[in-house]
Amino acid sequence: MATEISKSSYTNVIDLTSEAQKERRRDEVGSELREPDPPLDEVRVDELSGDMEQAVHAAGWTELMDVQRKAIPYILEGRDLIVQSQTGSGKTGAFLLPLFDLVNPDKKEQQVLILTPTRELARQIHEEFEKMKIATPHTNRMEAVLIYGGVGYQPQIEGLKNGAQVVIGTPGRILDHLKKNNFDAGTLRMLVLDEADEMLSMGFYPDMKDIVEHVPEDRVSYMYSATMPPKVRSVAREFLDDPGFLSLSTDKVSVEENEYRYYLVNPMDKDRVLAQLMELEEPESALIFANTKREVSYLNKFLANKGYDVDEMSGDLSQRDREEALDRLREGDLRLLVATDVAARGIDVSDLSHVFIYDVPQDHEYIIHRSGRTARAGEEGTTIVLSTHEDEFELKRMANTYDIDLER
């Protein structure tokens, strides 16, 4: 029998972290990572250089977001920095905008390397860069090359040989080009590690280490991460030089703008409960996370048979099919997208109303990333977890790790 649910039966699974808990967490992190010293004042749009201000307008922004106001002054000063900030907080702009002051378009050589965990995220960063660079004739002479697997080598080699100043890509293919001497990292002056926690979770540490060994020691380095577990802090100390630490994890770009709920369900009833939730919630747009490709395929067919506009995205899909599914979701032509974590990393959709966590991930950090796909950049969103009794343990581990109150 299907589990009956109603809106009155919603159970808050995650409450806002108390001020005392936030303070304790800041103290714990601060024992290893310190705030920048000396601190710098935040920056406003009208205080930026002409090229940077025009890039802001070219991107369609009227003001800077919190992470941009705080991080940009340190980047312009050339100080190594770690930024803890949720997905969707504006962190991409925080490291792209300074490039229009720091990169020399007259030098046809690689000057900046931006490492990302996925092809999708690399493409999104590249698209944002292309929007910004047309701001002025000076910045429009800057070039960026995209480097990731699943596509041909030759266009990437040509972009490198032609002197693209900015390299954006994934660790595996970047390292491949370095080993084949297609890419001379000796001219790099800046290294950006974006979504470092996800790169480490995906097993990229050996590649990251090899890449860093190719980059000059006198570089400046920046690391962005939604979570700050011990393995990320360890890598930060290894790859960065006495970095300052900016934490925006307790700001409103984090869990405060996300409503969290969970249900205890029988594993045999999860699909029917999900269908009932779709009727009750009526999501405008949603991501549904499952742990396996098999579950993704099943849920896609199950929801399609219920009459929903749905598609799936897993690692088995070609790059083209994955990009088409993402484009449909972004443009509002697709209402529901079922995905695995690996396929969905780097997704940037600005107006998702819901995230449904059909399977609780074994790595509880992924819950933070999954919920980060909604409530992006100040928008409200809802995350709903379908939990079995066995899953409750993982939920409690996550709550304990991030000092989040957990109610049932």
Number of C-alpha atoms within 10 A of each C-alpha: 7 13 14 11 13 9 9 6 11 14 15 16 21 23 18 19 18 12 10 10 15 17 12 13 16 16 13 11 16 13 9 12 19 16 14 17 9 7 11 13 11 15 16 15 18 10 10 17 13 15 21 24 21 22 25 22 15 18 18 11 13 11 14 16 18 20 25 24 16 22 24 22 19 18 21 14 12 16 18 24 25 28 26 22 25 31 27 22 25 18 23 19 22 23 21 22 25 23 24 25 15 16 18 16 19 11 12 15 22 27 24 25 23 24 26 25 27 23 23 23 23 22 19 15 21 21 12 15 23 17 16 26 27 18 21 16 10 14 21 15 14 23 21 21 21 21 27 23 16 11 10 10 14 9 13 21 16 13 20 25 15 14 20 22 26 26 27 23 27 25 25 18 17 24 21 16 17 15 14 9 11 17 21 17 20 14 15 22 20 24 23 22 21 23 26 27 24 23 23 16 15 12 11 16 16 11 18 22 15 14 19 16 12 15 18 15 15 10 19 21 25 25 26 26 23 25 23 22 14 11 13 20 16 12 17 24 14 12 20 21 17 16 23 20 21 19 21 18 21 19 15 16 26 24 24 19 19 26 20 21 20 23 22 17 17 16 14 12 13 20 19 16 21 20 16 17 17 15 10 12 13 12 17 13 21 27 28 25 27 22 17 16 18 12 17 23 17 15 25 22 16 16 20 14 11 9 9 16 15 22 23 24 26 21 15 10 12 12 14 10 14 19 16 13 17 23 14 15 22 18 10 14 14 19 19 26 24 26 26 22 19 16 21 25 21 23 18 20 18 15 20 25 22 26 27 23 22 22 20 21 18 12 11 17 22 18 20 17 20 21 27 25 28 31 30 25 21 17 15 18 23 21 26 23 24 22 22 18 12 11 16 17 13 19 22 18 15 19 20 12 13 18 19 20 16 16 13 12
